[in-house]
Amino acid sequence: MIYYIDINGSNTADCKSIEHPCRVKEFNYLKSKLVAGDSVAFKRGQKFYISLNFNNLNGTEKEPISFLAYGEGERPILTGIKEIYPNWKNEGNSCWSTPLKVNTSRVWLNGKEQKYANLDKLSPNAIWRWRDGKLYIYSKLKPKERLQVNSKYYIMNFENSSYINIENLDIRGGTNASIKIDNSRYFNVKNSTIGKNSGYGIVIKNSDHITIERDIIDANFTLKYEAPIATKTENQGVHDGIYMSGSVKYSKIRYNDFINWGHAGLMATTTDIDGIAYNKIDHNYFTAKDLAYGRAIAYSGNTHHNEIAYNYIEKLHTQNQLNGHDNYFHHNIIDDVKDTLLKDGQQGNGISIEDYALSTYNNKITYNTISNTQGAGIAFIALGEHTKEHISSNTIAHNYFLNCGSQYLMRDGKMHKNRFRAIYIPHYSDVKAQYFYDNAIVSDFNQTIYYRKEYLTVKEFNKKNQTNKYGDKIKANSSIFNPNTHGAGDKTKIRSYSGSNSM
C-alpha cells in the first residue's frame, strides 16, 4: 500500500492514490496502520510542517517500509520551522521574553538567523537564549520582526523499528535533530537532504546496520563567532551532522557531504560495553568552511574496529579527534585546518590522538595526506602524568605531511614559537609504544618533529629508535626541505598522491 500526502489533499481521502491524496493531519490518523511493504509518499515541490514519531514500526528484509517522494520538482520538505506570534514581556535591560514550550535551538528574525548567547550576556551581537519555557531576546525596543523557531524536537523519530527506507526527502528544522534512530536496525537513508536549520542532522543510538548514503547533511549555518566565548558554547548553536552514542554497530556512512556542523560532521562517543564498532565511514566530503569552530570527525570512548577511509576533509577550524582502539584511518585527505578562537590552545591539528575518556590504543593511521595545518599534522594530546588512561601502540605509517605546522605563528600581532610541528609527541609516560614508519614530510623548515620536549629533524627522529625509553619504534621516515611549500596544497596533487596508495 502507498499512502500519498499532499498539502492540498483532502482530510476525508483514504490517501491510497495519487488522485485522492490526503493531508498530513489525516495521515496521522492512519500511520498506526503501516505494515511491512507499505510506503508513504510526499509530493515534490511542497513543504510539510510535520513531526513523525514511530515505535515498533517494522518492515522485513524483502518488504521494508519506505518514506519517499512522488510527482515532479524539488524534494518535498519535511520541517519543524514555525513562525510564532510572541507575547513580549519587558524584562528590563533591553531584554524581552515570550513563552515558548519547546527548547528551540535556532532562531530567525525576518528570515535572518540570529546568534545565541548566555542569558546574562545578551547583546546586539548575540541576541537570544531559551530557558525554562521562555525565549529571551535582546532589543532596545519591543521586537516587531517576524519570528521563526524550530519547534519540533524531531522531524522523524524511530524507536524499536527495523527495515525502514528513507529516500529523496528534505528533512530539516528539528530543534534536536532532523532524524533520530534509536534501538533500531536495518535502516537506509539515501539521496536526501538532511539537517538544515536543525540542532543535529541524524542521531543514532543503540542501533545496527544503519546505512547513510549519498545524502547532503548540511546544517545551513554560516554564523561565525569571532571572539572567545566564556562558557562551553563552541558548537555555536549547531552540533553534529551525525551523532552516534550507546552501541552502534555494522553501519555504513558513505558518499555523503557534511557541511558546516558546529561541533563535528560525524561524532561517535560512548562508554557502552559493546561500543561503537565495526562501522565503515568512507568516500564522504567534510567541511566547516564558514564557521569559527568545526571538525570533520570526532571519535572518543569505547569506539573500536571502525574503518574510516577515502574521505576528503577540508577547511576546518579545529582538529579531527581519533580516539578509541583498533580503528583504521586510511587513504583520507585532510587539507587546511586552522586554530579556533573559541578555545584556548592550539586546535589547528589535522588529527589529535588523545587519552580523553578512555585509553587510545592499537589504531592504524596510514596512507593519508595531511596538508596546510596550522598546528601539527598529527598530535598526541595527553592529559598528563599519573592518569589511569594511556595512548599506546598506535601505528602512524605511510602518511604524507605537506606544510604542517610552522616554526612560528602570528598571534595577537606578535610572532610566537609554535610547539606543534608536522608530528607532535609530548613527553608524558602514558604516551608510549607508538610506531612511526615511512612517513614523508615536506616542509619549509628542517625541525619538523616535536618529540618529548625536543625539536628534531626527521633524521634525528629516526635515530631515536636506538635510544628510546618510551617503547616507540621509529624508522624509515623521510623529509624534503622546500622553502616554497608554505601555503602549498594543490588539491589535484594531493588527490593524486592519496589515490596512488590504494590498497
C-alpha positions as CSV (number, residue, x, y, z in Angstrom):
1,M,0.0,0.0,0.0
2,I,1.2,3.5,-0.9
3,Y,-0.1,6.5,1.1
4,Y,0.1,9.8,-0.8
5,I,0.5,13.0,1.2
6,D,-0.3,16.4,-0.4
7,I,-0.8,19.8,1.3
8,N,-3.7,20.3,-1.0
9,G,-5.2,16.9,-0.3
10,S,-8.4,16.1,1.4
11,N,-8.9,15.4,5.1
12,T,-11.5,12.8,4.1
13,A,-9.5,10.9,1.5
14,D,-8.0,7.5,2.1
15,C,-4.6,8.6,0.9
16,K,-4.3,5.5,-1.2
17,S,-4.0,7.0,-4.7
18,I,-2.4,10.0,-6.4
19,E,-5.9,11.1,-7.4
20,H,-7.1,11.0,-3.8
21,P,-4.1,12.1,-1.6
22,C,-4.6,13.3,2.0
23,R,-3.2,16.0,4.2
24,V,-0.7,15.4,7.0
25,K,-3.5,15.6,9.6
26,E,-5.4,12.7,8.0
27,F,-2.3,10.6,7.6
28,N,-1.5,11.0,11.3
29,Y,-4.7,9.0,12.0
30,L,-3.6,6.3,9.5
31,K,0.1,5.9,10.3
32,S,-0.5,3.3,13.0
33,K,-1.8,1.0,10.3
34,L,1.6,0.9,8.4
35,V,2.7,-2.7,7.8
36,A,5.7,-4.3,6.0
37,G,5.8,-3.4,2.4
38,D,3.9,-0.1,2.8
39,S,5.2,3.3,1.5
40,V,4.5,6.9,2.5
41,A,5.0,9.3,-0.4
42,F,5.2,13.1,-0.1
43,K,4.5,15.3,-3.1
44,R,7.5,17.0,-4.6
45,G,7.8,20.8,-4.5
46,Q,5.8,21.1,-1.3
47,K,6.6,21.9,2.4
48,F,5.1,19.9,5.2
49,Y,5.1,21.1,8.8
50,I,5.4,17.7,10.5
51,S,6.8,15.5,13.2
52,L,6.5,11.8,12.7
53,N,7.1,9.5,15.7
54,F,7.1,5.8,15.3
55,N,7.6,3.0,17.9
56,N,7.8,-0.7,16.8
57,L,7.4,0.1,13.1
58,N,8.8,-2.9,11.4
59,G,9.2,-3.9,7.8
60,T,11.0,-7.0,6.6
61,E,14.1,-7.6,4.5
62,K,12.0,-8.3,1.4
63,E,9.3,-5.8,2.3
64,P,10.7,-2.7,4.0
65,I,8.6,0.3,5.0
66,S,9.5,3.3,2.8
67,F,9.2,7.1,3.1
68,L,9.6,8.5,-0.4
69,A,8.8,11.4,-2.8
70,Y,6.4,11.4,-5.7
71,G,5.5,13.7,-8.6
72,E,7.8,16.3,-10.2
73,G,10.0,19.0,-8.9
74,E,12.2,19.6,-5.8
75,R,12.4,17.1,-3.0
76,P,9.5,17.5,-0.6
77,I,10.5,19.4,2.6
78,L,9.6,18.0,6.0
79,T,10.2,20.7,8.5
80,G,9.8,21.8,12.1
81,I,10.4,25.5,11.4
82,K,7.4,27.6,12.6
83,E,6.5,31.2,12.7
84,I,5.3,32.2,16.1
85,Y,3.4,35.3,17.3
86,P,5.1,36.3,20.5
87,N,3.6,37.9,23.6
88,W,6.6,40.0,24.5
89,K,7.2,41.0,28.2
90,N,9.8,43.6,29.0
91,E,12.4,42.0,31.4
92,G,14.5,45.2,31.7
93,N,18.0,45.9,30.5
94,S,16.9,45.6,26.8
95,C,15.7,42.0,27.4
96,W,12.3,40.8,26.2
97,S,10.7,37.4,26.8
98,T,7.9,35.4,25.3
99,P,6.5,31.9,26.4
100,L,7.9,29.1,24.2
101,K,7.5,25.5,25.4
102,V,9.9,23.8,23.1
103,N,13.6,24.3,23.7
104,T,14.4,25.8,20.3
105,S,18.0,25.6,19.1
106,R,17.8,28.2,16.3
107,V,16.0,31.5,15.8
108,W,15.3,33.7,12.8
109,L,14.2,37.3,12.7
110,N,12.7,38.4,9.4
111,G,14.2,35.3,7.9
112,K,17.8,36.0,9.1
113,E,19.3,33.6,11.6
114,Q,20.5,35.1,14.9
115,K,23.4,34.1,17.3
116,Y,22.6,32.8,20.7
117,A,24.3,33.7,23.9
118,N,24.3,33.3,27.7
119,L,21.2,34.7,29.2
120,D,23.1,37.2,31.3
121,K,25.2,38.3,28.2
122,L,22.6,39.1,25.6
123,S,23.9,41.8,23.3
124,P,23.4,43.2,19.8
125,N,25.9,40.6,18.6
126,A,24.3,37.5,20.2
127,I,20.7,38.3,20.9
128,W,18.8,35.3,22.1
129,R,18.6,32.4,24.6
130,W,15.9,29.9,25.6
131,R,15.4,28.9,29.2
132,D,12.7,27.3,31.3
133,G,9.9,27.7,28.8
134,K,10.8,31.2,27.7
135,L,12.6,32.7,24.7
136,Y,14.6,35.8,25.6
137,I,15.7,38.4,23.0
138,Y,17.9,41.5,23.3
139,S,16.2,44.6,21.8
140,K,16.2,48.2,23.0
141,L,12.6,48.5,21.8
142,K,9.8,45.9,21.7
143,P,10.6,43.5,18.9
144,K,8.5,43.8,15.8
145,E,10.3,41.4,13.5
146,R,8.8,38.2,12.1
147,L,10.0,35.5,14.5
148,Q,10.6,31.8,13.4
149,V,11.9,29.0,15.5
150,N,12.5,25.3,15.1
151,S,9.6,24.0,17.2
152,K,9.6,20.2,16.7
153,Y,12.0,18.1,18.7
154,Y,12.5,15.6,15.9
155,I,11.1,15.6,12.4
156,M,11.3,11.8,12.0
157,N,11.8,9.7,15.2
158,F,12.0,5.9,15.1
159,E,12.3,3.7,18.1
160,N,12.4,-0.1,18.2
161,S,12.0,-0.2,14.5
162,S,13.5,-2.1,11.6
163,Y,13.8,-2.4,7.8
164,I,13.0,1.3,7.1
165,N,13.9,3.2,3.9
166,I,14.0,7.0,3.7
167,E,14.8,8.4,0.2
168,N,14.6,11.6,-1.8
169,L,13.3,13.8,1.1
170,D,14.5,17.1,2.5
171,I,14.2,16.7,6.3
172,R,15.0,19.8,8.3
173,G,14.3,22.0,11.3
174,G,14.3,19.7,14.3
175,T,15.2,21.6,17.5
176,N,17.2,18.5,18.4
177,A,17.6,16.5,15.2
178,S,16.1,16.0,11.8
179,I,16.1,12.2,12.2
180,K,16.5,10.1,15.3
181,I,17.1,6.3,15.1
182,D,17.0,4.6,18.5
183,N,17.2,0.9,19.3
184,S,16.6,0.1,15.7
185,R,18.2,-1.8,12.8
186,Y,18.4,-2.1,9.1
187,F,17.7,1.5,8.1
188,N,18.6,3.0,4.7
189,V,18.7,6.8,4.4
190,K,19.6,7.7,0.9
191,N,19.6,10.6,-1.7
192,S,18.2,13.0,0.8
193,T,19.0,16.5,2.2
194,I,19.1,16.3,6.0
195,G,19.7,18.7,8.8
196,K,19.1,22.2,7.5
197,N,18.2,24.5,10.4
198,S,18.4,21.7,12.9
199,G,20.5,21.2,16.1
200,Y,21.7,17.8,14.8
201,G,21.3,16.1,11.4
202,I,20.9,12.4,12.4
203,V,21.1,11.0,15.9
204,I,21.8,7.2,16.1
205,K,21.6,5.4,19.4
206,N,21.8,1.7,20.2
207,S,21.3,0.6,16.6
208,D,22.9,-1.6,14.0
209,H,23.1,-2.0,10.2
210,I,22.2,1.7,9.5
211,T,23.2,2.9,6.0
212,I,23.5,6.7,5.4
213,E,24.4,7.1,1.7
214,R,24.6,9.8,-0.9
215,D,22.9,12.4,1.3
216,I,23.7,16.1,1.8
217,I,23.9,16.6,5.5
218,D,24.1,20.4,5.7
219,A,23.4,22.5,8.8
220,N,22.7,25.6,6.7
221,F,24.6,27.5,9.3
222,T,27.1,30.3,8.5
223,L,27.1,32.5,11.6
224,K,30.7,33.0,12.6
225,Y,31.6,33.8,16.2
226,E,34.7,35.9,16.2
227,A,35.8,36.1,19.8
228,P,36.3,33.7,22.7
229,I,33.2,32.6,24.5
230,A,33.5,32.2,28.2
231,T,31.2,29.1,28.6
232,K,31.2,25.9,26.7
233,T,29.4,27.1,23.5
234,E,32.0,26.1,20.9
235,N,29.2,24.4,18.9
236,Q,27.8,27.9,18.2
237,G,24.2,26.6,18.3
238,V,24.6,23.6,15.9
239,H,26.1,20.3,16.9
240,D,26.9,17.3,14.8
241,G,25.8,16.1,11.3
242,I,25.6,12.5,12.6
243,Y,25.8,11.8,16.3
244,M,26.3,8.2,17.5
245,S,26.0,7.0,21.1
246,G,25.4,3.9,23.0
247,S,26.1,0.9,20.8
248,V,26.1,1.5,17.1
249,K,27.5,-1.4,15.0
250,Y,27.8,-2.7,11.4
251,S,26.7,0.5,9.8
252,K,27.8,2.3,6.7
253,I,28.2,6.1,6.1
254,R,29.2,6.6,2.5
255,Y,29.3,9.2,-0.3
256,N,27.7,12.0,1.8
257,D,28.5,15.7,2.0
258,F,28.8,17.1,5.6
259,I,28.7,20.9,5.6
260,N,29.1,23.5,8.4
261,W,28.4,21.5,11.6
262,G,29.5,23.5,14.6
263,H,31.0,20.6,16.6
264,A,31.7,17.7,14.1
265,G,30.4,16.4,10.9
266,L,30.5,12.9,12.5
267,M,30.6,12.4,16.2
268,A,30.9,9.0,17.9
269,T,31.1,8.8,21.6
270,T,30.2,6.0,24.1
271,T,31.1,4.2,27.3
272,D,28.8,1.3,26.3
273,I,30.5,-2.1,26.9
274,D,29.8,-3.1,23.3
275,G,30.8,0.3,22.0
276,I,30.5,1.9,18.6
277,A,32.2,-0.7,16.4
278,Y,32.6,-2.3,13.0
279,N,31.2,0.7,11.2
280,K,32.6,2.0,7.9
281,I,32.8,5.7,7.0
282,D,34.1,6.1,3.5
283,H,34.1,8.4,0.5
284,N,32.5,11.3,2.3
285,Y,33.2,15.1,2.0
286,F,33.6,17.2,5.1
287,T,33.9,20.9,5.5
288,A,33.2,23.6,8.1
289,K,34.5,26.4,6.0
290,D,32.1,29.1,7.2
291,L,32.5,28.6,10.9
292,A,34.9,29.6,13.6
293,Y,34.8,26.1,15.1
294,G,34.1,22.8,13.4
295,R,35.8,19.5,12.8
296,A,35.0,16.6,10.4
297,I,35.3,13.5,12.6
298,A,35.4,13.0,16.4
299,Y,35.8,9.6,17.9
300,S,36.0,9.1,21.7
301,G,35.3,6.5,24.4
302,N,34.8,2.8,23.5
303,T,34.9,3.2,19.7
304,H,36.7,0.3,18.1
305,H,37.2,-1.6,14.9
306,N,35.8,1.1,12.8
307,E,37.2,1.9,9.3
308,I,37.5,5.5,8.1
309,A,38.7,5.6,4.5
310,Y,38.9,7.7,1.3
311,N,37.2,10.8,2.8
312,Y,38.1,14.3,1.7
313,I,38.3,16.8,4.6
314,E,39.0,20.5,4.1
315,K,38.7,24.0,5.6
316,L,38.2,23.3,9.3
317,H,38.7,25.3,12.4
318,T,39.6,22.6,14.9
319,Q,41.3,19.2,14.9
320,N,39.8,15.8,14.0
321,Q,39.7,13.6,17.0
322,L,40.6,9.9,16.6
323,N,40.4,8.1,19.9
324,G,39.3,4.6,20.9
325,H,41.1,1.4,19.9
326,D,41.7,-0.8,16.9
327,N,40.3,1.7,14.4
328,Y,41.7,2.0,10.9
329,F,42.0,5.5,9.4
330,H,43.5,5.3,5.9
331,H,43.7,7.0,2.5
332,N,42.0,10.2,3.6
333,I,42.8,13.7,2.6
334,I,42.9,16.5,5.3
335,D,43.6,20.0,4.0
336,D,43.5,23.4,5.6
337,V,42.9,23.1,9.3
338,K,43.3,26.3,11.4
339,D,43.1,27.2,15.1
340,T,39.8,28.3,16.6
341,L,39.3,31.4,18.7
342,L,36.6,29.6,20.6
343,K,39.0,27.5,22.7
344,D,42.3,28.1,24.4
345,G,45.4,26.4,23.0
346,Q,46.3,25.2,19.5
347,Q,43.5,23.3,17.9
348,G,44.5,23.5,14.3
349,N,45.9,20.0,14.1
350,G,45.0,17.6,11.3
351,I,44.4,14.7,13.7
352,S,44.6,14.6,17.5
353,I,45.1,11.3,19.3
354,E,44.1,11.6,22.9
355,D,43.6,9.8,26.2
356,Y,40.3,11.6,26.7
357,A,37.5,9.5,28.3
358,L,39.2,6.1,27.8
359,S,42.6,4.8,26.6
360,T,43.5,5.1,23.0
361,Y,45.5,2.2,21.5
362,N,46.1,-0.1,18.5
363,N,44.8,2.3,16.0
364,K,46.3,2.4,12.5
365,I,46.6,5.8,10.7
366,T,48.1,5.0,7.3
367,Y,48.4,6.3,3.7
368,N,46.7,9.7,4.5
369,T,47.6,13.1,3.0
370,I,47.6,15.9,5.6
371,S,48.4,19.4,4.4
372,N,48.3,23.0,5.4
373,T,47.5,22.6,9.1
374,Q,48.2,25.5,11.5
375,G,49.1,23.0,14.2
376,A,50.6,19.5,13.8
377,G,49.6,17.1,11.1
378,I,49.2,14.5,13.8
379,A,49.3,15.5,17.5
380,F,49.3,13.2,20.6
381,I,47.4,15.1,23.3
382,A,47.8,13.6,26.8
383,L,46.1,14.7,30.0
384,G,49.4,14.3,31.8
385,E,51.3,12.0,34.1
386,H,49.6,9.6,36.5
387,T,46.4,9.3,34.7
388,K,44.8,5.9,34.5
389,E,44.3,6.1,30.7
390,H,47.0,5.9,28.2
391,I,47.9,6.3,24.5
392,S,49.8,3.3,23.3
393,S,50.7,1.0,20.4
394,N,49.2,3.2,17.6
395,T,50.7,2.9,14.1
396,I,51.4,6.1,12.1
397,A,52.8,4.9,8.7
398,H,53.0,5.8,5.0
399,N,51.4,9.2,5.6
400,Y,52.3,12.3,3.6
401,F,52.6,15.6,5.5
402,L,52.8,18.8,3.4
403,N,53.2,22.2,5.2
404,C,52.0,21.0,8.6
405,G,52.8,23.3,11.5
406,S,55.3,26.1,11.2
407,Q,58.3,27.3,13.2
408,Y,56.4,30.4,14.2
409,L,52.8,31.6,14.5
410,M,51.3,35.1,14.4
411,R,49.1,35.6,17.4
412,D,47.8,38.9,18.7
413,G,50.1,40.7,16.2
414,K,53.2,39.0,17.6
415,M,55.3,36.1,16.4
416,H,55.2,33.1,18.8
417,K,57.2,29.9,18.8
418,N,55.0,27.0,17.5
419,R,55.5,24.0,19.7
420,F,53.5,21.9,17.2
421,R,55.1,20.6,14.0
422,A,54.3,18.0,11.4
423,I,54.2,15.4,14.2
424,Y,53.8,16.3,17.9
425,I,54.5,13.8,20.7
426,P,54.6,15.0,24.3
427,H,57.0,13.6,27.0
428,Y,54.4,12.0,29.2
429,S,54.9,8.4,30.1
430,D,51.3,7.5,29.4
431,V,52.1,8.1,25.7
432,K,54.1,5.1,24.8
433,A,55.0,2.4,22.3
434,Q,53.9,4.2,19.2
435,Y,55.1,3.0,15.8
436,F,56.2,5.7,13.2
437,Y,57.2,4.2,9.9
438,D,57.8,5.5,6.3
439,N,56.1,8.9,6.8
440,A,57.1,11.6,4.3
441,I,57.3,15.2,5.4
442,V,57.6,18.2,3.1
443,S,58.2,21.5,4.9
444,D,59.7,24.9,4.7
445,F,61.9,24.3,7.9
446,N,64.1,21.4,9.0
447,Q,63.0,20.6,12.5
448,T,59.6,19.2,11.6
449,I,59.1,16.9,14.7
450,Y,58.4,17.8,18.3
451,Y,59.4,14.7,20.2
452,R,59.4,14.5,24.0
453,K,60.5,18.1,24.6
454,E,62.9,18.3,21.6
455,Y,62.6,19.8,18.2
456,L,64.1,17.3,15.7
457,T,64.8,16.9,12.1
458,V,63.4,13.7,10.6
459,K,66.9,12.2,10.5
460,E,67.3,12.9,14.3
461,F,63.8,11.5,14.8
462,N,64.7,8.2,13.1
463,K,67.7,7.9,15.4
464,K,65.5,8.0,18.5
465,N,64.6,4.4,17.6
466,Q,68.0,3.3,19.0
467,T,67.8,5.1,22.4
468,N,64.1,5.1,23.0
469,K,62.9,4.7,26.6
470,Y,59.2,5.0,25.8
471,G,59.0,1.9,23.7
472,D,58.4,3.9,20.5
473,K,59.5,2.3,17.2
474,I,60.7,4.8,14.6
475,K,62.2,4.1,11.2
476,A,62.4,5.0,7.5
477,N,60.7,8.4,7.8
478,S,61.8,10.9,5.2
479,S,61.7,14.6,4.7
480,I,62.2,17.2,1.9
481,F,63.2,20.7,2.8
482,N,61.4,23.0,0.4
483,P,61.2,26.7,1.3
484,N,58.4,27.2,-1.2
485,T,55.9,24.9,0.5
486,H,54.3,27.4,2.8
487,G,50.8,27.9,1.6
488,A,51.0,24.9,-0.8
489,G,48.5,22.2,-1.1
490,D,47.4,21.8,-4.7
491,K,44.3,19.6,-4.4
492,T,45.0,17.9,-7.7
493,K,48.4,16.8,-6.5
494,I,47.0,15.8,-3.1
495,R,44.3,13.7,-4.6
496,S,46.8,12.1,-7.0
497,Y,49.1,11.1,-4.1
498,S,46.3,9.7,-2.0
499,G,44.9,7.7,-4.9
500,S,48.3,6.3,-5.8
501,N,48.4,4.4,-2.5
502,S,45.2,2.5,-3.0
503,M,45.2,-0.9,-1.3
